[in-house]
């Protein structure tokens, strides 16, 4: 079973990812509609406003399904844009 601090860190990083997605320009979002920008920010909002705890099965799905897929999409975008960012 993961330690509390580990769970908190994972949840916090998902929150940060969601918050950062809100800073992406509309132009870039339109250019890359394959990324579910709105869903990323909504996930952040759901987590941060869920006062009575976080459903860890949802977090598990995010880190095992959603994030690997998002990572690959972001790798392709950074390559196309010529950005040198470690993802």
PLY file of the C-alpha trace (Angstrom):
ply
format ascii 1.0
element vertex 87
property float x
property float y
property float z
element edge 86
property int vertex1
property int vertex2
end_header
0.00 0.00 0.00
1.41 3.43 -0.91
2.39 5.76 1.87
0.21 8.79 2.57
2.94 11.19 1.46
3.30 9.37 -1.85
-0.44 9.55 -2.50
-0.50 13.22 -1.59
2.41 13.92 -3.94
0.72 12.14 -6.85
-2.57 13.95 -6.28
-0.75 17.28 -5.99
1.09 16.70 -9.26
-2.18 15.91 -11.02
-3.58 19.17 -9.62
-0.53 21.06 -10.93
-0.90 19.46 -14.36
-4.54 20.51 -14.48
-3.76 24.05 -13.38
-0.94 24.33 -15.93
-3.28 23.17 -18.70
-5.40 26.26 -18.08
-2.44 28.41 -19.13
-2.16 26.83 -22.58
-3.12 29.29 -25.29
-6.37 28.74 -27.15
-4.36 28.74 -30.37
-2.26 25.79 -29.21
-5.32 23.96 -27.90
-7.01 24.32 -31.29
-3.85 23.22 -33.08
-3.71 20.02 -31.03
-7.30 18.92 -30.37
-6.15 15.34 -29.77
-5.19 16.45 -26.27
-8.22 16.61 -23.99
-7.28 20.02 -22.56
-10.64 20.67 -20.97
-10.75 17.25 -19.32
-7.28 17.82 -17.86
-8.37 21.03 -16.18
-11.68 19.51 -15.08
-9.84 16.64 -13.43
-7.84 19.17 -11.45
-11.01 20.97 -10.41
-12.67 17.72 -9.33
-9.69 16.73 -7.22
-9.11 20.08 -5.57
-12.78 20.59 -4.70
-13.38 17.08 -3.40
-13.31 17.96 0.28
-13.99 14.55 1.79
-11.20 12.61 0.14
-10.08 11.49 -3.25
-11.17 8.26 -4.90
-7.83 6.50 -5.30
-9.20 4.20 -8.01
-9.75 7.29 -10.16
-6.23 8.50 -9.39
-4.89 5.06 -10.31
-6.68 5.20 -13.68
-5.27 8.66 -14.30
-1.68 7.61 -13.62
-1.87 4.26 -15.43
-4.04 5.17 -18.43
-4.46 8.90 -18.92
-0.99 10.20 -18.10
0.96 7.74 -20.29
-1.30 8.62 -23.23
-0.98 12.34 -22.50
2.79 12.01 -22.20
3.05 10.49 -25.69
0.85 13.22 -27.17
2.92 15.92 -25.50
6.14 14.33 -26.77
4.79 14.53 -30.33
3.70 18.13 -29.84
7.05 19.24 -28.43
8.84 17.53 -31.30
6.58 19.18 -33.92
6.98 22.57 -32.27
10.75 22.17 -31.92
10.66 22.62 -28.16
13.32 21.00 -26.04
11.37 19.94 -22.99
11.82 16.79 -20.95
8.53 14.96 -20.61
0 1
1 2
2 3
3 4
4 5
5 6
6 7
7 8
8 9
9 10
10 11
11 12
12 13
13 14
14 15
15 16
16 17
17 18
18 19
19 20
20 21
21 22
22 23
23 24
24 25
25 26
26 27
27 28
28 29
29 30
30 31
31 32
32 33
33 34
34 35
35 36
36 37
37 38
38 39
39 40
40 41
41 42
42 43
43 44
44 45
45 46
46 47
47 48
48 49
49 50
50 51
51 52
52 53
53 54
54 55
55 56
56 57
57 58
58 59
59 60
60 61
61 62
62 63
63 64
64 65
65 66
66 67
67 68
68 69
69 70
70 71
71 72
72 73
73 74
74 75
75 76
76 77
77 78
78 79
79 80
80 81
81 82
82 83
83 84
84 85
85 86
